Amino acid sequence: MNDSMLVAILAAAISSGTPILYAALGELICERSGVLNLGVEGMMLVGAVSGFLAAVRTGNLALGVLAALVAGGAMALIHAFMTISLKVNQVVSGLALTLFGTGVSGYLGKSVIGVPLSVTFRAVSIPVLSSIPVVGPILFRHDLLVYVSYVLIPLAWFWLYRTRQGLHLRAVGESPETADALGVNVFAIRYVYVVLGGMLAGLGGAYLSMASAPSWIENMTAGRGWIAVALVIFAVWNPIRAMAGAYLFGGVDALGFRIQTLGVTVSSFFLKMLPYIFTVLVLIVVTARARGRRTGAPEALGTPYERE
Amino acid sequence: MKVRLEKRVAASPVYRFFSPVLAVIMALIFGAVFLWASGFNPAEVYLKMWWGAFGDSYGISETVVKAIPIMLCALGIALAARMLLWNVGAEGQFYMGAVAASWVALSMRQAPAWQVLPLMALAGMAGGALWALVPAIPRALLGVNEIITTLMLNYVAIHWVEYLVHGPWRDPGSLNFPLSAPFSRAARLPMIGDTRVHAGLLFGLAAATLLTFVLWRTKWGYEVRVIGENPRAARYAGMNITRNVMIVLCAAGALAGLAGMAEVSAIAGRMQKGLSPGYGYSAIIVAWLAKLSPWGIVVVSILFGGLLVGGYSAQFIGVSAASVNMLQGAMLFFVLAAEVMGRYRIRVSLSGAGVDASSSRPAGPVQEAADMGGERARE
């Protein structure tokens, strides 16, 4: 493997990691508030199809992104209502959301299968930065949504650990009773972050349909939503680690595509299995290492809050 | 306005029985609105679906044919769910069962039916069980989240099937279609009468009977139920949770694998991709709709078989097949919501002061003995 190929793979790792990164960040803040949402896959799919539909109809990328945000948020709102207000089991509600989203996206997308998108997110080289050797081509020759994620991740970290709002969010996920006693509105906070998480998942989906493979294919997320859920565990609920993890998964994905050009003769079907097998292995290693200690999961994750 | 959820002392038994029915009706209303919004006449679509699925003997037999794999997968899912294990991997286990059964069928082309069929069934169960064992071991020993691992393995299984039918198993006579060679006559499960309903139905009914017996009449079934209802108490009582996690997940995988065997042997007659249109996922909804009751699953899976077959009929008037998936997902939501309505009484009072975020705040006094998800997540 020569240097230019390594650079190409690392750059590809970032772009194929980005949709997972958005979804994982969304799930991360949602889980931080104490709500587990297994509907990421469904929210991504609905985001992907809505963004694509809006972009096809209007020819406007910004409207596409807006549609994906709204659609992802609306999906998450169902989960929020079910789990926060009705106190339905979060696991079942999330699974229902994924199944529902798969159906809805298939239904909505029927008319645009094979339709090309006239406008897509294209790579924009950032002046000066993109000409830095090695680092430039890896980090600074991407599309706008990648750059947004560069900003969003440190921002999320700062929000979580350095602001009052972030403190409230963490408190609600760790100990809703205490937070409530201190006058924090547990229900409102959970609603906000569950919906925000859904919006980010929708954006992750839209990245797939509007940037990486500008088209709509049924079930085009292909398990990335689930990988995002696993990634949150891997990242011990920390946005910076989620970023690193997403690029790692993106790298495995990218490697799968390119490994044959390195002269390795493996059936492409085995290469397509790689990200899934990798996810299982990573999950096993992370869980084994955290054994006996706290995993970093918010203490109240999965439990509905009931006010006395 | 204030909306409050108040805990009922005891959910009315009539309501408990009818809540799934109510949920299905609500889902159909939701579907009607959706159909109407996209320019269809909902009544026409539903009638078409009903006649397609239950209108004549052909429709009914097709409905049962579709119900068989869902039934077997859902029985396994329900068994695992009774121990708070989420087997989202029935789809993959179904495929691995089909692969193992096909391997037997393809390598015993001369053997008579009494040899090849039992071996195929055993191989199918073993294939599904082994595929379930992969996530079961890390779950049992380390507590690795089985929801994600079982689901990831679905994708691996599907790619594995694609590899086989594009590669080593591809039938040279298939004109480049990704199909295996057809099975011998002996490797085909017999049909019942002159319908397409096959002996897989008997597997399903036998499994439901066995599961009912095991769960409520054996010591092991008792253990499974206790572990599911109160893991901590079970641990204090000295029940071996680690071992039971593995057994239960393998049993669930074996049932899904048997479904794969029945489908590939009776219906497809050869290995091919797309053998399942998502039976393993529909089965999750069926298991919950039936409240994890084995005989409930038998009934609900026939309803879902009907939904699939009716969905095919609806396609003739232009309704997308995906709308059936959407309806399934919506049904699960309504089931969940209807269940809550059984547990709580909704109080709406107009006197409430100040409409802010707290207006939608439910303030039930008692929490349902730590919701299942919560119990799990804290483990």
Interface residues (C-beta under 8 A of the other chain):
Chain A: L36 L38 G42 I78 M82 S85 L86 K87 V88 N89 Q90 V91 V92 S93 L95 A96 L97 T98 L99 F100 G101 T102 G103 V104 S105 G106 Y107 G109 K110 N185 F187 A188 Y191 E218 A222 G223 W226 I227 V229 A230 I233 S267 F269 F270 K272 M273 Y276 I277 T279 V280 L283 I284 T287 A288 R291 A297 E299 L301 G302 T303 P304 E306 R307 E308
Chain B: L5 W86 V88 V134 P135 P138 L142 G143 V144 N145 I147 I148 T149 L151 M152 L153 Y155 V156 H159 W160 E162 Y163 H166 G167 Y281 I284 I285 W288 S320 A321 A322 S323 V324 N325 M326 L327 Q328 G329 A330 L332 F333 L336 A337 E339 V340 A357 S358 S360 R361 P362 A363 G364 P365 V366 Q367 E368 A370 D371 M372 G373 G374 R376 A377 R378
